[in-house]
Amino acid sequence: EILLDVAEFITSSLDRDEILARVMEILRVYLDDVHNFSLSLITKNGLQLETILSWWAEEKFSFLDPGTLLNINETFSSQLALRSGEPVIVSDLANVPFTNEFTSKLAKKGLRSILCLPLMIKNRPLGVLHIHHWHQPRHFSKDEIALLQGVLNQTAIAIENARLFANERRQLKLSRTLQKVGSLLTSSLQLDQVYEQIFDLLGQVVAFDSASLFSFEPEKD
């Protein structure tokens, strides 16, 4: 029943940032006894994770602020979760015989427990949810993990739907812009007016700092 409510709440939006903000609201309701959690998405180059949203119980537990970029190959739990497509659970870092340099530094500062869950769509990783507990070990139950993974599965679907909707909207805008350009080319406007309006239309579909248009005039004998 909880997941049905969550699905309805999340999928009612087609804006990615709004979807993720709603997920954070849900996590704050259903997660207790944690010190901070964050949602990160894989960047376009596929090499980094960018933190989109983050929450912490107290300022001293702030970690992975929005905008933070992490190289995936330098992470520990994130890399494992993204590769396996399964949650990575570390109930007590003090009992883990091996970690990487990044996680070891955090452990020295007091990080004790990690839950990292993958955000996946059709076996394609989109990002991760990090949950941290400091100074004391924290056991994550099977029910908690199942609920959180269910929320993330619904989130992935909503993000994919938002991406498809945005692509369709861009294609429609491009099609309409091309139609307007075609109409301009057959209009009775002066050529310099046509060029000016073409650049205006181009700016609606392509970001640019400058643009030039050259005309070719063949040499005459």
Contacts in CASP RR format, 6 or more apart in sequence:
PFRMAT RR
TARGET T0000
AUTHOR 0000-0000-0000
METHOD contacts of the structure
MODEL  1
EILLDVAEFITSSLDRDEILARVMEILRVYLDDVHNFSLSLITKNGLQLE
TILSWWAEEKFSFLDPGTLLNINETFSSQLALRSGEPVIVSDLANVPFTN
EFTSKLAKKGLRSILCLPLMIKNRPLGVLHIHHWHQPRHFSKDEIALLQG
VLNQTAIAIENARLFANERRQLKLSRTLQKVGSLLTSSLQLDQVYEQIFD
LLGQVVAFDSASLFSFEPEKD
2 30 0 8 1.000
2 147 0 8 1.000
3 147 0 8 1.000
3 150 0 8 1.000
3 151 0 8 1.000
3 154 0 8 1.000
6 26 0 8 1.000
6 150 0 8 1.000
6 151 0 8 1.000
6 154 0 8 1.000
7 154 0 8 1.000
9 22 0 8 1.000
9 26 0 8 1.000
10 19 0 8 1.000
10 22 0 8 1.000
10 23 0 8 1.000
10 26 0 8 1.000
10 151 0 8 1.000
10 154 0 8 1.000
10 155 0 8 1.000
10 158 0 8 1.000
11 154 0 8 1.000
11 157 0 8 1.000
11 158 0 8 1.000
11 161 0 8 1.000
13 19 0 8 1.000
13 22 0 8 1.000
13 158 0 8 1.000
13 162 0 8 1.000
14 161 0 8 1.000
14 162 0 8 1.000
14 165 0 8 1.000
14 166 0 8 1.000
15 162 0 8 1.000
16 159 0 8 1.000
16 162 0 8 1.000
16 163 0 8 1.000
16 166 0 8 1.000
17 52 0 8 1.000
19 155 0 8 1.000
19 158 0 8 1.000
19 159 0 8 1.000
19 162 0 8 1.000
20 39 0 8 1.000
20 52 0 8 1.000
20 53 0 8 1.000
20 155 0 8 1.000
20 159 0 8 1.000
21 53 0 8 1.000
23 39 0 8 1.000
23 53 0 8 1.000
23 151 0 8 1.000
23 152 0 8 1.000
23 155 0 8 1.000
24 39 0 8 1.000
24 53 0 8 1.000
24 55 0 8 1.000
26 151 0 8 1.000
27 37 0 8 1.000
27 55 0 8 1.000
27 129 0 8 1.000
27 148 0 8 1.000
27 151 0 8 1.000
28 55 0 8 1.000
30 147 0 8 1.000
30 148 0 8 1.000
30 151 0 8 1.000
31 37 0 8 1.000
31 131 0 8 1.000
31 144 0 8 1.000
31 148 0 8 1.000
33 133 0 8 1.000
33 138 0 8 1.000
34 57 0 8 1.000
34 131 0 8 1.000
34 132 0 8 1.000
34 133 0 8 1.000
34 138 0 8 1.000
35 56 0 8 1.000
35 57 0 8 1.000
35 58 0 8 1.000
35 61 0 8 1.000
35 132 0 8 1.000
35 133 0 8 1.000
35 134 0 8 1.000
36 54 0 8 1.000
36 55 0 8 1.000
36 56 0 8 1.000
36 57 0 8 1.000
36 61 0 8 1.000
36 62 0 8 1.000
36 63 0 8 1.000
36 64 0 8 1.000
36 131 0 8 1.000
36 132 0 8 1.000
37 54 0 8 1.000
37 55 0 8 1.000
37 129 0 8 1.000
37 130 0 8 1.000
37 131 0 8 1.000
37 132 0 8 1.000
38 51 0 8 1.000
38 53 0 8 1.000
38 54 0 8 1.000
38 55 0 8 1.000
38 63 0 8 1.000
38 64 0 8 1.000
38 129 0 8 1.000
38 130 0 8 1.000
39 51 0 8 1.000
39 52 0 8 1.000
39 53 0 8 1.000
39 54 0 8 1.000
39 119 0 8 1.000
39 127 0 8 1.000
39 128 0 8 1.000
39 129 0 8 1.000
40 49 0 8 1.000
40 50 0 8 1.000
40 51 0 8 1.000
40 52 0 8 1.000
40 64 0 8 1.000
40 68 0 8 1.000
40 70 0 8 1.000
40 78 0 8 1.000
40 127 0 8 1.000
40 128 0 8 1.000
40 129 0 8 1.000
40 130 0 8 1.000
41 49 0 8 1.000
41 50 0 8 1.000
41 52 0 8 1.000
41 119 0 8 1.000
41 126 0 8 1.000
41 127 0 8 1.000
42 48 0 8 1.000
42 49 0 8 1.000
42 50 0 8 1.000
42 72 0 8 1.000
42 82 0 8 1.000
42 125 0 8 1.000
42 126 0 8 1.000
42 127 0 8 1.000
43 49 0 8 1.000
43 50 0 8 1.000
43 69 0 8 1.000
46 72 0 8 1.000
47 71 0 8 1.000
47 72 0 8 1.000
47 73 0 8 1.000
48 69 0 8 1.000
48 70 0 8 1.000
48 71 0 8 1.000
48 72 0 8 1.000
49 69 0 8 1.000
49 70 0 8 1.000
49 72 0 8 1.000
49 75 0 8 1.000
49 78 0 8 1.000
49 127 0 8 1.000
49 128 0 8 1.000
50 67 0 8 1.000
50 68 0 8 1.000
50 69 0 8 1.000
51 64 0 8 1.000
51 65 0 8 1.000
51 66 0 8 1.000
51 67 0 8 1.000
51 68 0 8 1.000
51 69 0 8 1.000
51 70 0 8 1.000
52 66 0 8 1.000
52 67 0 8 1.000
53 66 0 8 1.000
54 62 0 8 1.000
54 63 0 8 1.000
54 64 0 8 1.000
54 65 0 8 1.000
54 66 0 8 1.000
54 68 0 8 1.000
56 62 0 8 1.000
56 63 0 8 1.000
61 132 0 8 1.000
61 134 0 8 1.000
63 106 0 8 1.000
63 132 0 8 1.000
64 70 0 8 1.000
64 130 0 8 1.000
70 78 0 8 1.000
70 102 0 8 1.000
72 78 0 8 1.000
72 79 0 8 1.000
72 82 0 8 1.000
73 79 0 8 1.000
74 100 0 8 1.000
74 101 0 8 1.000
74 102 0 8 1.000
75 100 0 8 1.000
75 102 0 8 1.000
75 103 0 8 1.000
76 99 0 8 1.000
76 100 0 8 1.000
76 102 0 8 1.000
76 103 0 8 1.000
77 88 0 8 1.000
77 90 0 8 1.000
77 103 0 8 1.000
77 114 0 8 1.000
77 116 0 8 1.000
77 128 0 8 1.000
77 130 0 8 1.000
78 116 0 8 1.000
78 128 0 8 1.000
78 130 0 8 1.000
80 88 0 8 1.000
80 116 0 8 1.000
81 87 0 8 1.000
81 88 0 8 1.000
81 116 0 8 1.000
81 117 0 8 1.000
81 118 0 8 1.000
81 128 0 8 1.000
82 118 0 8 1.000
82 125 0 8 1.000
82 127 0 8 1.000
82 128 0 8 1.000
84 118 0 8 1.000
85 118 0 8 1.000
85 120 0 8 1.000
85 123 0 8 1.000
85 125 0 8 1.000
86 118 0 8 1.000
87 115 0 8 1.000
87 116 0 8 1.000
87 117 0 8 1.000
87 118 0 8 1.000
87 145 0 8 1.000
87 148 0 8 1.000
87 149 0 8 1.000
88 114 0 8 1.000
88 115 0 8 1.000
88 116 0 8 1.000
88 117 0 8 1.000
89 114 0 8 1.000
89 115 0 8 1.000
89 140 0 8 1.000
89 145 0 8 1.000
90 96 0 8 1.000
90 113 0 8 1.000
90 114 0 8 1.000
90 115 0 8 1.000
91 113 0 8 1.000
91 137 0 8 1.000
91 138 0 8 1.000
91 139 0 8 1.000
91 140 0 8 1.000
92 112 0 8 1.000
92 113 0 8 1.000
92 137 0 8 1.000
93 99 0 8 1.000
93 103 0 8 1.000
93 106 0 8 1.000
93 107 0 8 1.000
93 111 0 8 1.000
93 112 0 8 1.000
93 113 0 8 1.000
93 114 0 8 1.000
94 107 0 8 1.000
94 112 0 8 1.000
94 137 0 8 1.000
99 107 0 8 1.000
103 111 0 8 1.000
103 114 0 8 1.000
110 134 0 8 1.000
110 135 0 8 1.000
111 132 0 8 1.000
111 133 0 8 1.000
111 134 0 8 1.000
112 133 0 8 1.000
112 134 0 8 1.000
112 135 0 8 1.000
112 136 0 8 1.000
112 137 0 8 1.000
112 138 0 8 1.000
113 132 0 8 1.000
113 133 0 8 1.000
113 137 0 8 1.000
113 138 0 8 1.000
113 139 0 8 1.000
113 140 0 8 1.000
114 130 0 8 1.000
114 131 0 8 1.000
114 132 0 8 1.000
114 133 0 8 1.000
115 129 0 8 1.000
115 130 0 8 1.000
115 131 0 8 1.000
115 140 0 8 1.000
115 145 0 8 1.000
115 148 0 8 1.000
116 128 0 8 1.000
116 129 0 8 1.000
116 130 0 8 1.000
116 131 0 8 1.000
117 128 0 8 1.000
117 129 0 8 1.000
117 131 0 8 1.000
117 145 0 8 1.000
117 148 0 8 1.000
117 149 0 8 1.000
117 152 0 8 1.000
118 125 0 8 1.000
118 127 0 8 1.000
118 128 0 8 1.000
118 152 0 8 1.000
119 125 0 8 1.000
119 126 0 8 1.000
119 127 0 8 1.000
119 128 0 8 1.000
119 129 0 8 1.000
119 152 0 8 1.000
119 155 0 8 1.000
119 156 0 8 1.000
119 159 0 8 1.000
120 126 0 8 1.000
120 152 0 8 1.000
120 153 0 8 1.000
120 156 0 8 1.000
121 156 0 8 1.000
121 157 0 8 1.000
121 159 0 8 1.000
121 160 0 8 1.000
126 156 0 8 1.000
126 159 0 8 1.000
129 148 0 8 1.000
129 152 0 8 1.000
131 140 0 8 1.000
131 148 0 8 1.000
170 205 0 8 1.000
173 204 0 8 1.000
173 205 0 8 1.000
174 205 0 8 1.000
177 201 0 8 1.000
177 202 0 8 1.000
177 204 0 8 1.000
177 205 0 8 1.000
180 201 0 8 1.000
181 198 0 8 1.000
181 201 0 8 1.000
184 194 0 8 1.000
184 197 0 8 1.000
184 198 0 8 1.000
184 201 0 8 1.000
185 194 0 8 1.000
187 194 0 8 1.000
189 197 0 8 1.000
195 213 0 8 1.000
198 213 0 8 1.000
199 211 0 8 1.000
199 213 0 8 1.000
202 208 0 8 1.000
202 211 0 8 1.000
END
